[in-house]
């Protein structure tokens, strides 16, 4: 916690152990974001967010068109009388089961406790990076807004299935904002610390 109370630009002067610890957290954060995106695709599948969260019907894929066999060269064959076959049945509309309210509450409850801590740690590392103040503020605001919107998106889609695009949009925005925080903070952390004269600080001093 003492590292988080330092002024901006102090990431480069952290001890080697702290740098390794925070780098491991940043890498795990990026991997976790990518796994979350893959998990979202596995849960929603082809039906879409509207079907998963609101139970909207999803149309079955149309059958592949059949091609008539090409006529072979040779004498014409006399076929028997044409048979009147019944029309092919229309493909059924598949109704995807809606996620239960209890399960959605459990997922939201877990995310409300884990995501804020996740954003808090990444935001602190971001604020310690040597960046302009406006970029610090903008990055934190983007992380808070996108993560909050992503947590609320399932409930909004449950009430209004037409807002299904909100889930992937907020997920991509959250991935980009938090991923940028993790990458930039890690890169800045391992850059050599500069002295007041602009020269790289000695190794012993950096420790």
Protein Blocks (a to p, Z undefined) as FASTA:
>chain_A
ZZmmpcehilmmpcfklmmmmmmmmmmmmmmmmmmmmmmmmmnmmnojmlmmnopacddd
dddddddddddedddddddddddddddddddddddddddfklmmmmmmmmmmmmmmmmmm
mmmmmmmpccdfklmmmmmmmmmmmmmmmmmmmmmmmmmmmlmmmmmmmmmmmmmmmmmm
mmmmmmmmmpccddfkopacdfklmZZ
